[in-house]
Amino acid sequence: MQEFSDKNRRKKEFATVSLPEKYDEEALEDVLEQRMTRFLLELGEGWAFVGRQKEILIAGKTRKIDLLFYHIYLRLLSPP
């Protein structure tokens, strides 16, 4: 049972950020990116942070993925 509460605590720590009352999306992404290394270590071996705001083309329209990860062994790109 201890492992379950540890995971919940870590999720809460990752999701809880301190931002000014008025902030923009870039400020939020900056804070999340600062915590990325610890998050990737918890995901396990093989995960890499590719970047943020990566453009992709879907049905002729450009879209952006906020955060993009890659698993080197599965050869899989994945948004969170």
Backbone hydrogen bonds, N-H to C=O, Kabsch-Sander energy under -0.5 kcal/mol:
donor,donor_aa,acceptor,acceptor_aa,energy
5,S,1,M,-1.7
6,D,2,Q,-2.2
7,K,3,E,-2.2
8,N,4,F,-2.1
9,R,5,S,-2.4
10,R,6,D,-2.4
11,K,7,K,-2.4
12,K,8,N,-2.3
13,E,9,R,-2.5
14,F,10,R,-2.3
15,A,11,K,-2.4
16,T,12,K,-1.9
17,V,15,A,-0.7
19,L,17,V,-0.7
23,Y,21,E,-0.6
28,L,24,D,-1.6
29,E,25,E,-2.5
30,D,26,E,-2.3
31,V,27,A,-1.9
32,L,28,L,-2.4
33,E,29,E,-2.6
34,Q,30,D,-1.5
35,R,31,V,-0.8
35,R,32,L,-0.7
36,M,33,E,-1.1
39,F,35,R,-1.8
40,L,36,M,-2.9
41,L,37,T,-2.0
42,E,38,R,-1.7
43,L,39,F,-1.5
44,G,40,L,-1.3
47,W,44,G,-1.1
48,A,70,Y,-2.2
50,V,48,A,-0.6
50,V,68,L,-2.6
51,G,68,L,-1.3
53,Q,65,I,-0.9
53,Q,66,D,-1.4
54,K,65,I,-1.6
56,I,63,R,-2.9
58,I,56,I,-0.6
58,I,61,K,-3.0
61,K,58,I,-2.3
63,R,56,I,-3.0
65,I,54,K,-2.6
66,D,64,K,-0.6
68,L,51,G,-2.5
69,F,78,S,-2.1
70,Y,48,A,-2.5
71,H,76,L,-2.5
72,I,46,G,-3.0
72,I,70,Y,-0.7
75,R,71,H,-1.6
76,L,71,H,-1.2
78,S,69,F,-2.7
